[in-house]
Amino acid sequence: MQPQIFVIGSFIMGLTIKVERLPVSGETLTGRGFHKDIGGKGFNQALAASRAGGNVKLMMCIGKDDFGKAAKEMMQKEEIAADHVFELENESTGCGFVSLLESGDNAIIIDAAANNKLNAQMVRSAKDSISKSTIVMAQLEVPDEPVEEAFILGREFGCLNILNPAPARRLSLNILKNTDILTPNETEAKIILGHSPHENISIEKIAEQLLKTGVKTIVMTLGKEGALIITSKETKRIPAPTVKAIDSTGCGDCFNGNLAKALSENKTLGEAVTLAVHAGSYSAQYLGVSKGLPNAEQLHQFMNQFQNSKS
């Protein structure tokens, strides 16, 4: 039976507009290229893992509205199990507003809405599904409580717990000590430890502090520079291929979903991170998140292009 990936998810409908620069306070800017895209970190990660060929169960909360309906339709289309999707009365489905710069960089504001209602009791109701999983993956567009409960259950059933700590906030030791693989970028790594994002502190020092919390492995994402695998024994850099970036929205989610899928297949951490780095780079070439999440064949061909260019 194919290994199961259980995602503690979130759903955010992304509303994107292209701008030449970000507005200053009180200013109205004219943008262009408005488009709507299904997303949310948890949903994107589940979708990325499923597209890659993973067997994914997704837990999340949505409202009984048009955005929630779109989420369910997408799950059905992508063959993601919806057994643990909670439709809530009198709650809006999460939404986000993305200002996309010409460089491909972005600024995002979200209203998590129904995502904030996910709780430990809901997670416990999925105990049977978690017990049949090999990977439990979470992010921080939901409260700490369901993440902590899922990771406690994950440890109980021998799952590998992966946490993408975004959007970043200070985290409890109980979550960190139950995290097997933490996937922050440098700024997120500072924030979850209680540092200012602007604090001048080396990656080595941040990693040392994170490992002391009980986190087993850190996979620090470095954008176009790739990623660092950091354990108590070694630090290894995994470079990223050079691509023309159009939209960086969702690249981290693509990375995490493909990382989980690869690890569910018992690939080594180095192999899994290499695959995930290429998946993130692939995603950056496309406008909107869902279009940039590759299936297994697309990613294989993309990776072969770079292998062939080196030979």
N, C-alpha and C positions, 0 to 999 in steps of 0.2 A: 504494500500500500504506500502511496506517495506521502512523504513527510508533510505534516501540516504546520502552517505558519499562522499564529493567532495574533491579530493586530488590535491593540487598544487604540481606536481611531478617533478621528475628528472629521467633520465635513464642513467645508467652506466653499461657497460659490464665489469664484474670483471674477471681479469686474475690473478689466484692465484698460488703460488708456495710455498711449504713447505721448511723451512730453520731451521737449528739448532740454529742460532743466526742471528742478523742483521749485514750486512756488515759495515765496517768502510770506511771512504773516500778513494777512489782509489782502493778498493778491489773488486774482483770478487769471489762470492761464488757459490758453486755447490749446487743446491737444488734438490727437487724431487716432484713427485705427482702433476705436473702441471694440472690445469683444468680451464675451462672457465665457468662462471656462470652469468646469467642474473641478473641485480640488479640496484643499484642506490637507495638512501634512499626513495625518493618519490615512485618509482616503487615498492620497497619492502614493504613499508607500505600499499600501495594500494592492493598488492597481499596478504599480511597477513590478511587484513580486508576482502577481497573477499573470501579467503580460509575459514575464520571463518564463512562465510555465509552472509557477508555484501553486500549491493547493492552499488557498487562503481563506481564513475565517476572519471577518471584520466585525468588531463591536463598536457602535457609535450611537449618538443621539441626534435626531433631526426633528424639525417641526412638521406639522401637517400643512404644508404649503407647497408652492410650485417648485421651490429649490429642493425641498425634501423629495418631492416626486421625481425630479430629475436625477437625484442621487440613486434612488431605488432602480430607476430605469437603466442607469449606467451599470450598476452592479449586476443586473440581470444580463445585460449585453456582454459584460466582461466575465461572466461566470464566477462572480465572487459571492460566496454564501452569505445570505442576509439573515441567518437565524437569530443573530444577536443585535439587530438594528432596532432601536427603540424610537417609535414615533410619539412625540409628546404633544399633548393638548396645550394651547395657549403659550407656545414657545416658537420663536422664529428659528429657522435653519440658519446656521452660521453664514456670514458673508464677509468678503474682503475687498478692499479697494487698492489696486496696484497702479502706481505711477512708474511707467517703464521708460527708461532713458535710452538714447540712441546707442550707447555703449553695451546695452544688454543688462546693465545693473538696474536695480529697482528699489522702490520704497513702498512698504505695504502697511496698511492699517486694517485690522480685522475686528469684527464683532463676533466672538465665539458663540454667543446666544445659546442654543440648545446644547452645544458641546459642554457647557459648564454644568449641566445636570447629570452627567455620567458619574456614577458613584460605586462604592465598593460592593453594595448589595447586587447591583447589576452584574458586576464581574463574578461574584460568587455564583450567580445563576448560570454562568457558563463554565463551571468547574469541570464538567465532563469533557467539553471541547478542549479546554486547556490541558487536561490530563492526556489527551490524544495528540498533543502538539509536540514538536521538537524545538520550535522557536516561539518566544513571546516578544513582540516588538511594540514599543510605545513612543510617544512624543508628548509635548507639553501644551497642546491646545485643549487639553482637558485638565481637571483638577489633579492634585497629587494623589488623593485618596484611591482612585481606581488604578492608577499606575502602581502604587505601592502594593495594593491587594493582588494585582495580576502578577507582579514579580515574586511575591511571597508564594503564591500558588505555583508559579513557574519553577521556583526552586524546589518546592515540594514534589513536583512531578518530573524533575530532572531536565527541564527545558533550558535552553540558552536564552537569557534575557538581554535584549538589545534596547538601549534607550538613546533616542535622538533628542537631546535636551533643548528643544526649540519650540516656541519662543522661550528664550532663556529666562530663568529666575533662580533664586537661591533654593537649593534642594536639601531635603532632610537626609541625614546619614542613613536612615532606614531604606530609602530608595537607592542611594548610591551603593550601599554594601550588598544589595541584592541585584546589582547590575553587573552582568558579565562583560558586555561590550558597550562602551559609551562612545557616541559619535558626534562630538561637538566641533564647531569651528573655534578658532582661537578666542574670539570675543565671548562666545557662549561658555567656554571653559572657565573664563575669568568670573563671569556673572554667577554661575552655579556654585562657586566657592565663596561668593560674597565680595569679590573684588569689583572695583569700578572697571567698566569696559575700556577706559582710557588709561588705566594703570600700567606703568612701564614694568612689566614682569615677563621674564623669558618663558618660552614654551616649555623648556626643561623644568623650570620651577613649578609651573602650573601642573604639569604632568605628575611631578613628584607629590604635590599636595593631593591630587585626585586619587592617585594610587593608594595613598594613606587612608582614604575613606573606605577602602574595601573594594573599589572598582577593580576588576581583574585586568581588563585591557582597554586602552584608549585608542580609538581610530579618529585622529584629528583631521578634519577636512580642510584643505588649503585652497579651495577654488581651482583656478587654472594651474596651480602648482601641484595638484594631486592630493595626496594624503600621507599622514604619518601613522605608523603602527607603533604604539608605545606600550611596553610591558615593564615589569620590574627588572627584566633581564636584558632587553635590547630596545633600540629605536631604529625603525626601518622606514625609509621614504619610498613611496610608490608614485612615480611621476604620472602626469596626465598628458594625453596627446594634445597637440595644438589644433584648435578648431576656430572657425569664425563664429563668435558668440552672438546670438540674436536676442536671447531672453534667458536670464539665469533663474527665473522663477521655477521652482520645482526641481532644480538640479540636485539639491541635497536629498529630496525625497526619492528621486530616481536612484541615487547612490544607495540609500538605506534599503529600499525595496529589493534591489539586486544583490546587495550584501546578504540580506536575510535568505533570499532564494539560494544563493551559492552555498552558504553555510548549512542550509537544510539538506544539501546534497553531499555533505561531508567534505567539501573542498577545504583545503588549508586556509588559514586566515590570509596569508599572502596572496593566494590565488583568488580568494573572494574579494579582497580589497582591490586588486588589480582589475577584476571584472567590474566592480562597482564604480571605480574611477572612470573607466571607459564609458560606462552607462551614463554617468553624470555629464561627461563631455558630449556625448551623443545628444543628450537632452537640451544642452545649451544652444544647439543649432536650430531649434524650432520655437516659433512663437506660440505661447500657451503651453500649459503643462501636459495635458493628455496626449497631444500630438507628439510630444518629445519622449514618451516612454516607450522604449523599444521592446519588441518581442525577442525571443531567444535567437532567431535566425538573423534579424536585423543587427543585433548586437554582435553576433559572431562575424558577420560580414564587415562591420565597422572595425572591429579589432583586427581582422585580417588585413585590412587596408594599411594599417599602421605597421603591422608586422612585415608586410611585403615591402613597404617603403624603406625599412631598415636593412633589408637583405640586398 
